[in-house]
């Protein structure tokens, strides 16, 4: 047996099209082999003083990657798409994109947050959506939309759903990504009329909710692709990444570590208590109607931004491996920062902002790249440990082991520091948890595997 599935996985700094090949080994059974077919850069673009996503380029690169995949594997079974959360595109009556989608790192939402809360209190909003307060949640972004753009909108689609619409012509809202908007009811897993009314929008602007495993539609003619089904996977990349956690126990914690860090647990039901809201935990939808109970924690974005500064300056030879070796050689007990401070969200001048934050805490600011790297990683590890402890206390579900997946799982120092800070065993990998989770859901939809999440995780 050998079946091929196409996984489109786009993050905030890069995207790729992967072939997930299911093979049947006589000794090990069914497994997944991943082949990267096409990788492309991604990043916000500054347009008229605001940060946007270059969606036309993302679409053309996605299509190019799928065409490359089909050239190698003409009998591809289906396609699944995942991206980051909260951002969206507006379509007019003709189906054309109204401007470029805003990037969540744009600061335009700050003036409207109080206005949204005046219409729907933070307490009530949490009871509905269960979401951690973040200034870029979709509900605030839509409240900040220019009236001219919003007035022309005939449809509002989150980014993975927008790419699926380009492929199939169908307008849907996949549940795991819809759950990150602040407009989705965490209990009913449907759009919340109360939340939509608070920002003056009608539900008809949004796609029908589909769950992971459902078929969105069939690839349209004229794209150079076969007419295969496009399957709703965990289209929020973290939802797919959690499927890709090779957990052997229900009592696991996870860190999906990349540009951001998503730190938490997998639960059967949301935790909508006031204590949970005060701790700023989120209840996002997972595959098979699970809950990703987690907090968005600062991520390797901080180090990526610092490295970009160093590489453009007089430290052009500072490579990541060398930085990590030098950082690991430094003694414990150095300065730390609050990686969740909103001051670190925007790009640029990250070294100076980190040094200023350390000085504001009363400590001596790190100067060398190694010391700044160690400060970042120590701070991330401590934040991971605190978040996991709080999650277990608030949910009542203990944590026995921590799985770090995604790009950060390759950072041995970060994994070791997390184990020390949490006092728990840390299992690193897979790096490609998101693509694996994407493919696993497609494979189940195709009938190759059956059962719940534990069965899907057996593939890993």
Secondary structure, DSSP 8 states (H G I E B T S, - for coil): -EEEEEEEEE-SSEEEEEEEEEEEETTTEEEEEEEEEEEEE---EEETTEEE--HHHHHHHHHHHHHHHHHH-TT--EEEEEE-SS-EEEE-TTS-B-S--B-TT-STTGGGHHHHHHHS-HHHHHHHH-----TTSHHHHHHTS-HHHHHH-SEEEEHHHHHHHHHHS--EEEHHHHTTSSSB-TTT-SB-HHHHHHTT--GGGB-EEE-TTSEEEE--TTSSS---EEE----BHHHHHHHT---SSSSEEEEEESSSEEEEEEESS----HHHHHTT-EEEE-GGG-EEEEEEE--THHHHHHHHHHHHTT-TT--HHHHHHHHHTS-S------TT-GGGSSSS-HHHHHHHHHHHTTS----SHHHHHHHHHHHHHHHHHHHHHHHHHHHS----EEEEESGGGG-HHHHHHHHHHHTSEEEE--TTHHHHHHHHHHHHHTTSS-SSHHHHHHT-
